[in-house]
Amino acid sequence: MVNLPKKLEQKLEKRRLENALRVLPEAQQLIDFSSNDYLGFAKKKEFSKQALNLLENLNLPENGASGSRLLTGNHRLYGKLENLLAFYHKSASALVFNSGYDANIGFFEAVPQKGDFIFYDELVHASIRDGIKMSNAKAYKFKHNAIGDLTEGIERSRNALDMNGEVYVVTESVFSMDGDSPNLKALSDFCTAHGYYLVVDEAHATGIFGEGKDLVCQLGIEEQVFARIITFGKALGNHGAAILGSDALKTYLVNFARSLIYTTALSPHALASILTAYSYLKKGSENERRKLQKNIEFFKNQAKLLGLSEDFIESNSAIHCIIIPGNEKVKQVSNKLQKEGFNVKPILSPTVKKGQERLRFCLHAYNTTEEISKVLSTTRNLIK
């Protein structure tokens, strides 16, 4: 076997010395405070049977798509799903991608052009950053959830703005590492007033906010947002993503988004699973969403009673993070929680800034109040 190049070994060794080396964990039977399965859809056994029934009823026995969507892979479940997504999320059109990562790199690599400008929140997801790196547009970050800093950044760049250049403003509706949200209404009003193109990643809001839709729908600003990225791997319990926008945007992406054009399409079974989840989301998910909201409120109240509120980042979503600086320290606390039976993951640098390492608690509709009380009291005993 050929050895790893020396430069790569040095990078791995640096990670080891920083106690930040990533490894693939084995599945454990612990109480779930880690997964993105917020509504418990990934655990619903009946969904698998319903997806198979849908495939049988439509006479779609194929195991795979057999090619990209522009070749042989655009089977008829794509049209069915994209029409449903556009209607359900109140968008002119929807275009399905294989993952949220594919959707983000496809969009940002293809849409902003040379001479354009991208202003993005400093805490946006890595997939957005990677897509921006692939773009020919100039990119600048602004302070987290700070419209004032965004405004100042655009003003500072005004002399460099091409008269024909467009401005894209990028944020998330729920941030994956903090669990907080921007003032999307104010941000959309700002972009509308100045003719900027607002792009919102809804990965951690899809299926939860807006009566099971997303935060943009909850706020009623669908017409003000240029593009939304929704994903099916979180609350929907599946895999894949879609970009919501105008018919013209969809046509453009079909022609220029390389992560769509040059990859094998999702299988019929994958789309049948997503359709099954959406069918339940539309008709029967109110109970799960209500349970999740109650658990979020209970978690916050318990944290306050235990004197932990000031240690947590303010959040009204299913994601709650407590800052414990230092990779070594936060990993120690996480390991002790796992020994107590709780799956609570540490978020290490360089995923977050050094000094901002944290424990990340993901709440679910199926967590019990007893589990929430115990994980918080155990956490307090470990860090206080």
JOPE-V559322 format. One record per pair of residues at least 12 apart in sequence whose C-alpha atoms are under 8 Angstrom apart, sorted by the first residue. I is the first residue (numbers start at 1). J is the second residue. Records with the same first field share a line. If there is no record, write none. Layout:
BEGIN
I = J ; J
END
This chain:
BEGIN
18 = 327
19 = 327 ; 328
20 = 327 ; 348 ; 349 ; 350
30 = 338 ; 341 ; 342 ; 343
31 = 341 ; 342 ; 343 ; 371
32 = 342 ; 343 ; 344 ; 362 ; 367
33 = 342 ; 343 ; 344 ; 345 ; 361 ; 362 ; 363 ; 364
34 = 343 ; 344 ; 345 ; 360 ; 361 ; 362 ; 363
35 = 362
36 = 233 ; 234 ; 235 ; 237 ; 362
37 = 233 ; 234 ; 235 ; 236 ; 237 ; 364
38 = 234 ; 235 ; 292 ; 318 ; 362 ; 363 ; 364 ; 365
39 = 235 ; 236 ; 288 ; 289 ; 292 ; 364 ; 365 ; 366
40 = 235 ; 237 ; 288 ; 364 ; 365 ; 366
41 = 235 ; 236 ; 237 ; 277
42 = 236 ; 237 ; 238
43 = 237
47 = 273 ; 276 ; 277
48 = 273
50 = 276
51 = 269 ; 272 ; 273 ; 275 ; 276
52 = 269 ; 272
54 = 272
55 = 268 ; 269 ; 272
60 = 268
62 = 267 ; 268
63 = 267 ; 268 ; 269
64 = 266 ; 267 ; 268
65 = 264 ; 265 ; 266 ; 267 ; 268
66 = 264 ; 265
67 = 263 ; 264 ; 265
68 = 260 ; 261 ; 262 ; 263 ; 264 ; 265
69 = 260 ; 261 ; 264 ; 265
70 = 261
73 = 264 ; 265 ; 266
74 = 265
75 = 268
77 = 268 ; 271 ; 272
78 = 96 ; 271
81 = 271 ; 274 ; 275
82 = 94 ; 95 ; 96
86 = 244
88 = 213
89 = 213 ; 214 ; 217
90 = 217 ; 222
91 = 222 ; 244 ; 245 ; 246
92 = 244 ; 245 ; 246 ; 247
93 = 244 ; 245 ; 246 ; 247 ; 250
94 = 242 ; 243 ; 244 ; 245 ; 250
95 = 242 ; 243 ; 244 ; 250
96 = 240 ; 241 ; 242 ; 243
97 = 240 ; 241 ; 242 ; 243 ; 259 ; 260
98 = 239 ; 240 ; 241 ; 260 ; 265 ; 266
99 = 231 ; 239 ; 240 ; 241
100 = 127 ; 203 ; 229 ; 230 ; 231 ; 240 ; 241 ; 242
101 = 127 ; 128
102 = 127 ; 259 ; 260
103 = 229 ; 241 ; 242 ; 243 ; 259 ; 260
104 = 127 ; 128 ; 131 ; 229
105 = 127 ; 128 ; 130 ; 131 ; 132 ; 134 ; 259
106 = 131 ; 253 ; 257 ; 258 ; 259 ; 260
107 = 131 ; 253 ; 257
108 = 128 ; 131 ; 132 ; 134 ; 135
109 = 131 ; 132 ; 133 ; 134 ; 135 ; 136 ; 257
110 = 135 ; 253 ; 256 ; 257 ; 258
111 = 253
112 = 135 ; 136 ; 137 ; 166 ; 168
113 = 135 ; 136 ; 137
114 = 135 ; 136 ; 137 ; 138 ; 165
115 = 136 ; 137 ; 138 ; 161 ; 162 ; 164 ; 165 ; 166
116 = 137 ; 138 ; 161 ; 162 ; 164 ; 165 ; 166 ; 167 ; 168
117 = 137 ; 138 ; 139 ; 140 ; 161 ; 165 ; 166 ; 167 ; 168
118 = 132 ; 137 ; 138 ; 139 ; 140 ; 167 ; 168 ; 169 ; 170
119 = 139 ; 140 ; 141 ; 142 ; 150 ; 154 ; 167 ; 168 ; 169 ; 170
120 = 139 ; 140 ; 141 ; 142 ; 169 ; 170 ; 171
121 = 141 ; 142 ; 143 ; 144 ; 145 ; 170 ; 171
122 = 141 ; 142 ; 143 ; 144
123 = 144 ; 175 ; 177
124 = 170 ; 171 ; 172 ; 175
125 = 175 ; 176
140 = 153
145 = 181 ; 182 ; 183
147 = 187
166 = 196 ; 197
167 = 196 ; 197
168 = 196 ; 197 ; 198 ; 199
169 = 191 ; 196 ; 197 ; 198 ; 199
170 = 198 ; 199 ; 200 ; 201
171 = 199 ; 200 ; 201
172 = 200 ; 201 ; 202 ; 203
173 = 200 ; 201 ; 202 ; 203 ; 204 ; 205 ; 215 ; 216
174 = 202 ; 203 ; 204 ; 205 ; 317
175 = 204
176 = 204 ; 319
177 = 319 ; 321 ; 352 ; 360
178 = 313 ; 315 ; 319 ; 320 ; 321
179 = 313 ; 314 ; 315 ; 316 ; 317 ; 318 ; 319 ; 320 ; 321
180 = 313 ; 314 ; 315 ; 316 ; 317 ; 319
181 = 315
184 = 216
185 = 219 ; 221
188 = 221 ; 224 ; 225
189 = 224
192 = 224
197 = 225 ; 226
198 = 224 ; 225 ; 226 ; 227
199 = 225 ; 226 ; 227 ; 228
200 = 225 ; 227 ; 228 ; 229
201 = 228 ; 229 ; 230
202 = 214 ; 215 ; 228 ; 229 ; 230 ; 231
203 = 229 ; 230 ; 231 ; 232 ; 234
204 = 231 ; 234 ; 235
206 = 230 ; 231 ; 232 ; 234 ; 235 ; 236
207 = 235 ; 236 ; 281
208 = 235 ; 289
211 = 286
212 = 281 ; 282 ; 285 ; 286 ; 289
225 = 245
226 = 245 ; 246
227 = 243 ; 244 ; 245
228 = 243 ; 244 ; 245
229 = 241 ; 242 ; 243 ; 244
230 = 242 ; 243 ; 244
232 = 274
236 = 274 ; 277 ; 278
237 = 277
238 = 270 ; 273 ; 274
239 = 270 ; 274
288 = 365
289 = 365
290 = 365
291 = 365 ; 366
292 = 318 ; 363 ; 364 ; 365 ; 366
293 = 365
295 = 363 ; 364 ; 365 ; 367 ; 368 ; 369
296 = 316 ; 317 ; 318 ; 363
298 = 369
299 = 372 ; 373
302 = 373 ; 376
303 = 376
306 = 376 ; 377 ; 380
308 = 380
311 = 323
318 = 362 ; 363 ; 364
319 = 360 ; 361 ; 362 ; 363
320 = 360 ; 361 ; 362
321 = 358 ; 359 ; 360 ; 361
322 = 358 ; 359 ; 360
323 = 356 ; 357 ; 358 ; 359
324 = 355 ; 356 ; 357 ; 358 ; 359
325 = 354 ; 355 ; 356 ; 357 ; 358
326 = 348 ; 354 ; 355 ; 356 ; 357
327 = 348 ; 349 ; 357
330 = 346 ; 347 ; 348 ; 357 ; 358 ; 359
331 = 346
333 = 379 ; 382 ; 383
334 = 346 ; 359
337 = 375 ; 378 ; 379
342 = 375
344 = 359 ; 360 ; 361
345 = 359 ; 360 ; 361
346 = 358 ; 359 ; 360
347 = 359 ; 360
END
